[in-house]
Amino acid sequence: MWKEFKEFAMKGNVLDLAIGVIIGAAFGNIVSSLVDNVIMPLIGILLKGVDFSSLAIKVGSAELQYGMFIQSILDFLIIAFSIFLFVRLIMKFKKEEEEEEPEVDAQEQLLTEIRDLLKAQQK
């Protein structure tokens, strides 16, 4: 059982997933800081100082903090858009890298050389 667990835990997909989760958590902290410390204050300035987190309605003895809900929705949208832009940027670099270095396997290279030799002989 230990051997099977070791094989499972050391598979490439599991390690890639673990690395992705760790990097995702760190990236999430960066984006959260961007939202909380840069973007939301700018939105507050544009909306003339409205602070969504303080918006609430008192119903009896309960307080409905709908401003926190609005804040959470805005945070989610900004974070999702930031991650979208980040992934799009990575995919662009990956695509450029693939275009720059076309992979030629040994068999294809050999066939190309044979073709070139045959063309040279025909001339």
Buried (B, 14 or more C-beta within 10 A) or exposed (E): EEEEEEEEEEEEEEEEEEEEEEEEEEBEEEBBEBBEEEBBEEBEEEEEEEEBEEBEEEEEEEEEBEBBEEBEEBBEEBBEEBBEEEEEEEEEEEEEEEEEEEEEEEEEEEEEEEEEEEEEEEE
